[in-house]
Amino acid sequence: MLSIRRSIFAIFIKSYVYFAQEVIVKLSIIVPVYNEQATVLSVLHKITTCLLPVGLTKEIIVVDDGSTDQTAQRLKEFLAQDACRIFSHKKNQGKGAAVMRGIQNATGDIILIQDADLEYDPANYARLIQPILKNQTSIVYGSRFKGTIEDMPRVIRWGNIFSNWTLNTLYRCQLTDVNTCFKVFRKEVLNGLTIHSRGFEFETEFTAKVLRREFTILEVPITYEARDKKHGKKMTWIKAVQMYWGLIKYR
């Protein structure tokens, strides 16, 4: 009799684990866009065709942050072919503002931030999401410095390294890429978290605040191909200083 009960219990546990693995999880991909007419369609195509782990669905949320080129027209072309949700700012407000607008309208369990240029490849999604699906962590960063980097100028590389050193010193952690665009996290991480940054300093404010709340950030290697101002790079020295100051400001 006891052996029968144990067998029934074992079958119950296996069934529970099986159905738990089959639960559908939604991924919300937030794409802030500003004057990316040359690349936005390519990026969105890569997002729609990239392979995701089994049991994961996705929604694409694009926020056009006041583009003044043909980006809006490109988005209309994409919308006519594939499903996504597009929000627009009449005036440019900054990357942080665009990201938060997207997050506020996200319905997914997991949030992933994707820039609208071609520096970060959606082919990295599966490796970014797996640690969260396996309940290893609630936050994953795609690390350029653990993966491969192409064409990053030396001065920008050392600026990133210095920012990482500052972060690790102030917050007693061991991250290698605080400024990465690829930030993936469970939406519940944002509960009770207020983000003030409107521009690129979103990257450091978010990181500083989740570390202060004692979340563990797991890094995975990614592929990265840098671009320059001639090809639409938006980063400037002023924005870089603002990002760096966030590490100290929010400590």
C-alpha positions in Angstrom: 0.0 0.0 0.0 2.8 2.3 0.9 4.6 1.7 -2.4 1.4 2.5 -4.3 1.1 5.8 -2.5 4.7 6.6 -3.2 4.1 5.8 -6.9 1.1 8.0 -7.1 2.9 10.8 -5.3 5.9 10.5 -7.8 3.5 10.7 -10.8 1.9 13.8 -9.3 5.2 15.5 -8.8 6.3 14.7 -12.4 3.0 15.9 -13.8 3.3 19.2 -11.8 6.8 19.8 -13.0 5.8 19.1 -16.6 2.9 21.4 -16.6 4.8 24.1 -14.8 7.4 24.0 -17.5 4.7 24.4 -20.1 3.3 27.7 -18.6 3.4 30.4 -21.2 5.5 33.4 -20.3 5.3 36.7 -22.2 8.4 38.7 -23.1 7.9 42.4 -23.7 10.6 43.9 -26.0 11.0 47.6 -25.5 12.5 49.4 -28.5 13.3 53.2 -27.9 13.7 54.9 -31.3 15.1 58.3 -32.3 16.1 59.1 -35.9 16.9 55.5 -36.9 15.4 55.4 -40.4 18.4 53.5 -41.7 18.3 50.6 -39.2 14.9 50.4 -37.5 13.3 48.0 -40.1 16.3 45.7 -40.0 16.2 45.5 -36.2 12.5 44.9 -36.1 12.8 42.2 -38.7 15.5 40.5 -36.6 13.3 40.8 -33.5 10.3 39.1 -35.2 12.4 36.3 -36.7 14.7 35.5 -33.7 14.3 32.1 -32.0 13.0 32.2 -28.4 12.9 29.4 -25.8 9.9 27.1 -25.9 6.8 28.4 -24.1 7.8 32.1 -24.5 5.6 34.5 -26.4 6.6 38.1 -27.2 5.2 41.5 -27.8 7.1 44.3 -29.4 6.6 47.8 -28.1 8.3 50.6 -30.1 8.5 54.2 -28.7 9.4 56.8 -31.3 11.0 59.5 -29.2 10.2 62.5 -31.4 12.1 61.4 -34.5 12.6 64.1 -37.2 13.7 61.9 -40.1 11.7 59.1 -41.9 11.6 56.8 -38.8 7.8 57.3 -38.4 7.2 56.3 -42.0 9.5 53.2 -41.6 7.4 52.2 -38.6 4.2 52.4 -40.5 5.7 50.2 -43.1 6.6 47.6 -40.5 3.2 47.9 -38.8 1.5 47.0 -42.1 3.4 43.7 -42.2 3.9 42.6 -38.5 2.2 43.1 -35.2 3.6 45.5 -32.8 2.5 48.5 -30.7 3.9 51.9 -31.4 3.9 54.9 -29.1 5.1 58.4 -30.1 6.5 61.4 -28.3 5.9 64.7 -30.1 9.3 66.0 -28.9 12.5 64.2 -28.1 12.6 63.4 -24.4 15.5 61.0 -24.1 16.1 57.3 -24.0 15.1 56.9 -20.4 11.8 58.5 -21.0 11.1 56.3 -24.1 12.1 53.2 -22.2 9.8 54.0 -19.3 6.9 54.8 -21.7 7.4 51.4 -23.2 7.6 49.6 -19.8 4.4 51.4 -18.6 2.5 49.9 -21.5 4.1 46.4 -21.3 1.9 43.4 -20.5 4.7 40.8 -20.4 6.2 39.0 -17.4 9.8 39.8 -18.6 11.1 43.1 -19.9 13.9 43.2 -22.5 15.4 46.5 -23.8 16.6 46.6 -27.4 18.2 49.7 -29.1 17.0 50.5 -32.6 20.4 50.5 -34.2 22.4 47.4 -35.2 24.9 47.4 -32.4 23.0 44.8 -30.3 21.8 41.6 -32.1 18.4 40.0 -31.2 20.1 36.7 -31.9 21.4 37.0 -28.3 17.8 36.8 -26.8 17.8 33.1 -25.9 20.9 33.2 -23.8 19.7 36.4 -22.1 16.3 35.0 -21.1 17.2 31.5 -20.1 18.7 32.3 -16.6 15.4 34.1 -15.7 13.2 31.2 -17.0 15.4 28.8 -15.0 14.8 31.0 -11.9 18.5 31.6 -11.5 18.0 35.3 -11.2 15.5 38.1 -11.8 17.9 40.4 -13.8 20.3 39.6 -16.6 22.7 41.9 -18.4 24.3 41.2 -21.7 28.0 41.9 -21.2 30.0 43.1 -24.2 33.2 42.6 -22.2 32.5 39.0 -21.6 31.5 38.4 -25.2 32.9 39.9 -28.4 33.3 43.6 -29.3 33.9 44.9 -32.8 35.0 48.5 -33.7 34.7 50.1 -30.3 37.0 53.1 -30.1 39.7 52.8 -27.4 38.6 55.9 -25.5 35.1 54.6 -25.3 36.3 51.2 -24.2 38.4 52.7 -21.4 35.5 55.0 -20.4 33.3 51.9 -20.0 36.0 50.1 -18.0 36.4 53.1 -15.7 32.6 53.2 -15.1 32.5 49.5 -14.3 35.4 49.9 -11.8 33.5 52.8 -10.1 30.3 50.8 -9.9 32.1 47.7 -8.4 33.9 49.9 -5.9 30.9 51.8 -4.7 28.4 49.0 -4.7 30.6 46.0 -3.9 29.7 44.0 -6.9 31.5 42.4 -9.9 29.8 43.6 -13.0 31.7 44.0 -16.3 29.2 46.1 -18.3 27.0 48.6 -16.5 26.3 50.6 -19.7 25.0 47.7 -21.8 21.7 48.2 -23.6 20.8 44.6 -23.1 19.0 44.7 -19.7 16.5 41.9 -19.1 14.4 41.6 -15.9 11.2 40.4 -14.5 8.6 43.2 -14.5 8.1 42.8 -10.8 11.6 44.1 -10.2 10.2 47.6 -10.9 7.6 47.3 -8.0 8.3 50.3 -5.8 11.2 51.5 -7.9 11.1 55.1 -9.2 13.3 56.0 -12.2 13.9 59.8 -12.6 16.4 59.7 -15.5 15.1 60.9 -18.9 18.2 60.2 -21.0 21.0 57.7 -21.2 21.6 58.0 -17.5 18.7 55.5 -17.1 21.3 52.8 -17.5 23.2 53.7 -14.3 20.2 54.8 -12.3 18.4 51.5 -12.9 21.6 49.5 -12.1 22.4 51.5 -8.9 18.8 51.2 -7.5 18.4 47.5 -8.1 21.8 46.8 -6.5 20.8 48.9 -3.5 17.7 46.7 -3.2 20.1 43.7 -3.1 19.0 42.2 -6.4 21.6 39.9 -8.1 22.5 40.8 -11.6 23.7 37.9 -13.7 25.8 38.7 -16.8 25.9 36.6 -20.0 28.3 37.2 -23.0 26.9 38.8 -26.1 28.1 39.9 -29.5 28.4 43.7 -30.1 29.3 45.7 -33.1 29.9 49.4 -32.4 29.0 52.2 -34.8 30.2 55.8 -34.9 28.5 59.2 -35.2 28.6 59.1 -39.0 26.3 56.1 -38.8 24.0 57.6 -36.2 25.7 57.1 -32.8 23.8 59.2 -30.2 26.3 59.1 -27.4 28.2 62.4 -26.6 30.7 63.3 -23.9 28.0 65.2 -22.0 25.7 62.2 -22.0 28.6 59.9 -20.9 29.4 62.2 -17.9 25.7 62.2 -16.9 25.7 58.4 -17.0 28.8 58.3 -14.9 27.5 60.8 -12.4 24.5 58.5 -11.8 26.7 55.9 -10.3 27.7 58.4 -7.5 24.4 60.3 -7.3 22.3 57.2 -6.5 24.8 55.6 -4.2 
